[in-house]
Amino acid sequence: MSNLKFLKILALALLTIALLANPSSARADVAPPVNPPGSNLQPGPDNTQVRMVAETVQIDVKASEALGSARITADFTMRNLGSASENIAVRFPISANDGRGQYPEIKDLVIQVDGKPVSYQRTNYPDIRFRDSEVPWAEFNISFPPGQDIPIQVAYNLNGSGYMPFTAFYYILESGAGWKDTIGSADIILRLPYPASQQNVIMNMQIGWGETTPGGVIQGNEVRWHFENFEPEPYAQVQNMEFVLVAPSAWQNILKAREVANQNPGDSEAWGQLAKLYKGIFLMGRGYRSDPGGDELYALSIEAYEKCLSINPKDAEWHAGFADLLANRTIYTGAYEQSPDTYRALDEIHTALALAPNNTKVQEIAQNISYMFPDGIKQNGSRYDFPWLTQTPTAPAPTATIVPVLDPAALGGIYQSEMLTLANNKKAQLILTLSPDHNAVLETRYESGPPETASGSWTDNGDGSLNLLVTASNQQTTEIKFIVKQDLLQGNTYPSFFGEAGLNLQRLNPASPLPASPKATPQPPATDEPLLPATQAAQPSPLPTSKPGLPFCGGSAALVGVVVLAARKRK
């Protein structure tokens, strides 16, 4: 029941990630100082027969400035399953290292037992995340008679962590693992001061320093999670809770701007300001929100810009601001000139320059876009040329018919990589099963923790290479292109998550290809890393044992810099 694995993992998540581009746009990629997380109650060091039968944790986010704050109210039902009374010193951490050597504390702590306030004493114990230092804890004694339910409530204020316009709150369930047996049930409720949505609660995406725990259900102003009979551990089905949000002040600005625009539908400036605010929480320091809420915000920003410019088509700055939105999203998708939004961005900035060629903001955005698309917009003295807009369109070449060159029966089998060091610093081995009927199963085996699997198919590219496309249970898709060299699959194009040392898989038992369609084993719950499928055929040699690797903070593909852009103000 040790907390050591989790503490190591959470510690690394608070460290600074290397900057990939200019500092002015790097804020979303650098781990911020983190306020002390909430935590389940922890018993003293002795074994106990007291079980945490149920808990309800409510995170009430306040409509405050900047990163926001929340009132945390945690209600626990404890039951002594033994035959003798127990008097236990119950602990609760009230401070933590913020990752930068400072020790902020939670505020306004109130503890009640059986509905009555109780006093506590401050004692020092190791930091719940950084074990090499001691921090203040609240400690109080409780008597647990056998067979009785004892209600305990802990309430306190907690500040958000992060960088504008995003904030995050954390709650550690794992500290409750020291009680008897499993935790019977847990209801975790995140409550916002306005309707919750995918736009203001960032789901299915890591923003750099946090990732909302999957499985939450949005209901009105709330997002709810429910768990039963679980043992919270880093690799368990139920892990510690994270809540990543648009900062309350930033979202309230959007709500106000939306109201102003709706009340003044003929005001181009109102629609332009709304479009700019949508853009501000869609675009990140280096990238964009690729979650479903981000897609919605992108569409809303486009709609608001279009309304703005339909009312006042001669506003150069709003044309430039629209171009900035389109160009930034396009450059981070890797679509470049293949994307209609690229040409639309060029058209918008071309219009802006025609309307106001000497406008400082227009010139700034035009220069940034010329860095993104150097072949599509070129600076020519004091003016810009637009080759992609002025060149004579040519009909696209017909798509060549792919003639398969690989023998599916001969290719079928199991392929295994060497030990890889992943982008999150974990060490793992990939096991790929290819079937003659083009089905595929990919498995990632970590040094510690269960394997992670995904399944899909492979296709013959007709040039001696194959494309692998697999999807995990959390709907995350992984695509890899391999060059086939006899019994070796040599990775040609693959996600950076797999590290920089190359991705080569050697065939096992080449003389005995597998039959078609191996069935994937049941897939484990979603974790922070991509899930990649398990085989049920011959197993490779066991992995060497060593200490578990630590996860990478800021691993979202949306946060990886594609180009180095000059610092800019967005209109």
N, C-alpha and C positions, 0 to 999 in steps of 0.2 A: 504493500500500500504506500510505497515511497512517493514523495512528490518530486524527487530529484530530476526525473526525466523532464517533467513539465517545466520545472524551474529553469533548467538549461535552455529549453526551447524558447520560453518567453523572454529570457534574458537576451538572446541573440536578436529576437524580434525588435528590441528596443535600440539596437546599435545603428549607427549611421551607415547608409548604403553609399557606395562610391558614386560621385557625381558623373553623369554621362554627357552633360552638355553645359552650356554657360550657366553660371550660378543664378542669374536673374530669373530663370524659368525652372529651377530645380526643386522648388519647395515641396512639390507633391511626391518627390522621390526620396527625401531625406527623413529618417525617423525623427519625429518631434519628441520633446520631453513628454513623458506620460504620467498623468496623475495617478495616485494610488487606486487600484481597481477595487471593486467590491469583492466580497469573499464570503463563502459559506463558513459557518462556525467550525472551529477545530477543537477536538478534545485535547486534554493534556497528553503527556507521553505514555501513560499507562494504557493497557488494553481495557476496553470497556464493553459492557453488554448493552449499552444504550444505542438504539438505532434512530437514524433520521427517517421517520416514517413518511413525512411529506414536507415540501417547502414551496412557498410562493414568493417569487421575487418580482417586485414591481419597480420599473425604472421610469419615473415621471420626469420627462424632459421639460425644462422651463423655457419660457419665451424670453430669454435673456440675451444680452449683447454678445458679440464675438462668438466664441466656440460653444457657448451655452453651458448649462449646468443641469443636474438632475437630482431629484430626491429619491433615494433608494430606500425601499421598505422591504425587508426580508422577513417573512414569517416561517418559523420552523415548528414542526410537531415532532417531539422526541419521545421515545418509549423505551423504558428499561425492560429488556427481554429476559433478564436474569431473575434470580430468586432473592437477591439481597439488594438493599438500597446502595446507591453509589453517590458519593459527593465528589463532583468533578470541577476542576478549574477549567472553564471554557474560555477559549481565546478568540480574538478577532483583530486582524491587523488594521492599524489606523494610519500607517505611513508606509512609504516604499521609496526606494531609489527611483528617480524619474528617468534613469538612463544617462544622466549627465552630472551625477554626483550631488544632486539636490534631493531633499527629503520632504516633499509636501505632505500634508496630512488631510484626511477627510474632516469634514466640519459638522458640528451640531449632532454629534452621536447621541442617540437615545436608545437605551436597552430596557426591555420589559420582559418579565417572566410571569406567566399566568396573569397577564394584564396589569401588572404592577411594576412601576419603574424600579430598577435596581442600580446601585452604584457600581463602578468598576475602578480598578486600579491600573495605572500605566506600568507596564513591565516591558523589558527589552528581550526580544527573541530575534532569530535570524530573519532577514528580509525574505518575504515570501517568493521573490523572484531572484534576488541576488544574495546568495547564501553567505557570501563572505563579509557581510556587514549586518549589524543589529539595528533594529528600528523599534519604535514604540508599538506595543499591542495593548488592546483593552482586555483585561482578564477579570472574570467574575465567577464566583462559586455557585453551583446549582446542585440541589439534592434531587436525585431521581429515584423515587420509590418504585419497587417492582410492579410491572403491569400497568402503570399509569401513563397517560399522555400528558406531557408538559409542553405548553406552548411558549415559544420564545420569539420576541420580535426585536430586530435590530434595524434602526433607521438613521440615515445620515445624508449629508449633501456631498455631491461629487462634481467636480468640474470636468468639462470635456477636454479631450486631448486631440491635437492635430494641427492642421494649418487651414486657414480660410481658403475656400468656402466649405471645408469638410471638417467634421468632428467625429470623435469616437468615444464610446464608453465601454468598459470591460467589467466582467464579473467572473470570478474564479469559483467554479464548482468543485474543483479537485480537492480543495482543502477540507471538504466534507467526507473524503474517503476514509478518514481515520475512525469513523463511527462503525458500529456493528453492522455487518452484512451490507447489502446494497442500500442506496437511497430509494425509498418506496416510490415516490412520484415527485415531479417538479413541474411547476407552471412558471414560465418566465414571460413577463408582460412588459413590453416597451410601449410607453404611452406618450404621444406627441401632443403639443398644444394646438394642432390643426390636423386635418385628415392625413393619414399615412398613405403613402403610395410608393411605387417603385422609383418614382422620380426623387423623392426626398429620403428614402431608406435604400441604401445602395446594396442590392442583393446580387449574388452570383458574380462578384468581382472584388478583387483586392485592390485597394487604392494606394498601397505602399506601406502603411503602418497598421492596417487592420482589414478585416474581412468579416462581414456580417455572418453570424452562424447560420448555416442553411436550415431549411425546414420551417421557417417562420411563416405564419398565416396572417395576412393583413385583414383587419376587421375595423372599419371606421378609423378612429384615431390610434388604433393599437396594432402592434404586431405580436403574435402569441406563439410560444413554443411549449410543447408538452412532452415529458419523458416519464417513463415508468421503469422501476426495478433496474437501475443502472449503477454502474461503478465508474465515475468520471475519471478518465486517464487520457494522456495525450493521444494514444492510438485506439482508444475505446470508441464505441458508437456515439456516446455523448461526451463531448469535450467542454472546454471552458467557453464562455459566452463572449462574443464581440458584437458591437452594434455600431455600424458606420453610417453616418447621416450627413445630409447637407446641414451645415450649421444653422441653428434656428434663426439667427439674424439674417443670413443670406436668403433663407426660404421665405421669411416674412417680407423681405424686400420684393420678392417675386409676387407674393400674394397682393401686396399693395399696388405694384405696377400693373398687374393683371386687372385689378379693379379699376384703376385709372383708365386703362385702355378700353375696357368694356363700357365705361361710362362716357368716354369721349371717342367714339369709333372713327371720327373724322380727323383726329389729331395724329399726324404722322410722327411727331416727336414721341408721343406716348407709346406707339407701337414700336418705334425704334429702341426706346429705353427698355421695353419688355424683351425685345429680341436680344439685346445686349446682355441682360441678366440671365436669360436662358442659356446663352452662349457661355457665360462665365462659369456656370456649374456643369456644363457639358464638356467643355475643353478643360484639360488638366495641365499641369506644368509642362509635360512633354507627352502628349497623347490626348486621348479623349475617353469618355465613359463608354465602354462597350457593352454595358449591361442593358437589360430591356428598358429600364428607366432612362438611360442615356439616349437610346434610340428615340424615345418619346420626346425628350428635351430637344434633340436635334431637329426633329420634325416641327416642334412648336416654335423654335427659333427661326427656321426657314419661313414658316407661316407668318410670323410677326414681321420679319423683314419685308416680305412680299406685300403685306398690308401697308406698311410704312411707305414703301416706294411706289405703290399704286396711288397713294394720296399725294405724294410729293416726289415725282420721278427725277427731279433736278437736284436732289440733295446728295452731293458728292460723298460726304462723309459716311452716310448710311449705305451707299453703294459699296464703299470701301470696307465698311464693317461687315457687310454681307459676304463680300469676297473673302475676307479673313476667316469667317466661319467655314465656308465651303472648302477653301484651300487647306486649312489646318486638318479638317477631318480626312480629306482625300490623301494628304501626304502620309498620314499615319496608318491608313488602310493598305498602303503599298500599291494602290490602283494606278496612280499617276495619270498618264494621258488616256488610259483605257476608261476612266470614269467620266460620265457626263458632268459630274459636279466639278471636275477640273476645268472643263471648258466654260462652265457657268461662272466659276470663280474668275477666270481670265476675262470673261465678258463683263462682269461686274466691275472689276478694277479698271478695265479699259474705259468703261463709261465714266467712272469716277475721275480718271485722269483727263478725259475730254471735258468734263464739267469744271474741274478745278485743278489744273495741272500744277499749280504752285502751292496747293494746300499741304501743310506740314504732315497732317495725319494721313492724308491720301498717299503722299510720297513715302511715308514710313511703311505703310501696309504694302504698297507696290514693291518696295525694295525687299521686304520679307518674302513676298510671293515669288519674286525673281530668284531668291535663294532656293526656294522649294522646287521651282520648275524652270531651271535655267535654259532649257530648250524651248519653252513655251512663251516666255516673256524675257526680253533682253533689253538692258539699258543701253541707250544710244545717245551719249552726251546728256542733255537735259530731258530727253524724252525716252519713251519705251516703245519697242517694237513687239508685235505679237505674232510670231511665226505660226503658231498652232491655230490662230483665228483667221489668218490671211492666206494660208496655203490652200492650194486646190485640193478638195477632197478626192480621195481615190477609193474605189470600191474595195472592200476587204477581200483578201485572197480566200478562195474556198478552203474550208477545213479539210486537211488531208485525212484520208482514211487510214486508220492505224492497222497495220498488219502485224498480228502477234508473232513474236520470234522466240518466246520462251515456251518450253515444254512443261505444262502444268503438272503432269505426273512426276517428272524428274525433279521439279522444283519443290514439290510438297515435302514437308518435313519440319524439324525443329531447329531453330537457329538461336545461338546464345552469344551475348556480348561479354566482353571483359568487365571487370568491376568499373563502374563509371562514377565520377564525382559530379553530381547534379548541380544545377545553379543554386539550389538551396543548401548546398554543402553536405547533403546526405550522400552516402555511397549506396549504389544499387546495381543490380544486374538485370538486363532485359532478356526475356525469353519469348521468342516469336514462333508461332506455329502457323505455317502456310498449308492450306489444303488444296488438292488438285481442282476442286470446284470453285476456287477463288475466294473461299472464306478464310478469315484470319483471326487469330487470337494473340494478343500481346499482353505480357505480364511483366510487372516491375517488382522485383524481389529486393526488399531493403534488408540491411544488416539487422535492423530491429523493427518489429512491427509486422503486421500481416501483409501479404502481397496485394497489389492493386492491379485490377484487370480491366480490359476493354476489348470489345470485339467489333469486327467489321469485315472488310474485304480487301483484296489486292487486285490490281489491274496491270496488264502488260502494256507498256508504253510503246512497244514496237521498235525500240532502239537499244535493247539489251538492258533496260532498266524496268523497275516496277514501282507502282505507286501503292502505298499502304494507307488506308483510311479506316481508323477505328474510333469507336465512341464508347465512353465510360457510362456507368450508371447515373452519374450526375449530368449527363448530356454534354460533357466536354469532349470535343473532337480533336484527335491528333492525326496529322498527315505527315508522312515521311516518304521521300523518294530514295530508293536504293539502286545502286548499280550492281548487277548480278555478275559475279566473277567466279564461276564454277560453284564451290561450296561456301563462298563468302558473299555476304550482302554488305556492300559498302555504302554507308549513308552519304547521300549527295546533298539533299535538302531536308532539314529537320528543325524542330523548335529548339531555340537556344536553351530551353530548360534542361536538355540532355548534356549540357556542358560544352567545353571547347576542345576537348581532346579527340574528337572524331567519334563516329558512331558506326562500328563495324560488328556484324554478327556472323559467327562461324557456325556452319552446319554441324549438327550432332548426328552420328550414325548415318552418314550419307548413303550407304547401301540399302537402307530400309526406310523409304519414304512412308509417311503416314497415310492411312485411308482418308477419304474425303470427310469434311465437316466434323472436326473435333468439337465436342460440346464444352462450352465454357463452364467452369465451376461457378456456384452462386457468387455474385459480386459483393464485396464488402461495402460498408457505408462510405459515403463521400468523405474525402479528406481534403487537406489544403493543396495537395499536389495532384497533377493529372493522373487519372486511373488508367492502367494499361493491362489487358486480359491474361488469364492463367491457362496453362495447358493441363490436360489430364493424361498426356502421354509420358514418355520417358523423362525422368527428372534429371536435371544437371547436377553437378557436384554441389554440395552445400556451401553456403557463403561463409567466409571467415568471420569469426566473431570479433567485434570491437565495440567501442562505445557508439551509441546511436548518433547519427548526424543531426544537424540542427536546421530548421526551416529558414528559407530565405525571405526576408522582409521586402516587400515591394516587387514581387515577382510577376505582377500583371503585365501581359504583353502590351497593354495600353500605356504603360509607363516607360517602355523601352524607347530611347531616342532613335529615330530613323535618320534625322539630319540635325545638324547644329544650327539653330535659328538665332537670329539677332533678337535681343530683348525688344519687346514691343508693348505699346499700349493698345488695347482693343477698343474700337468704337462700336 
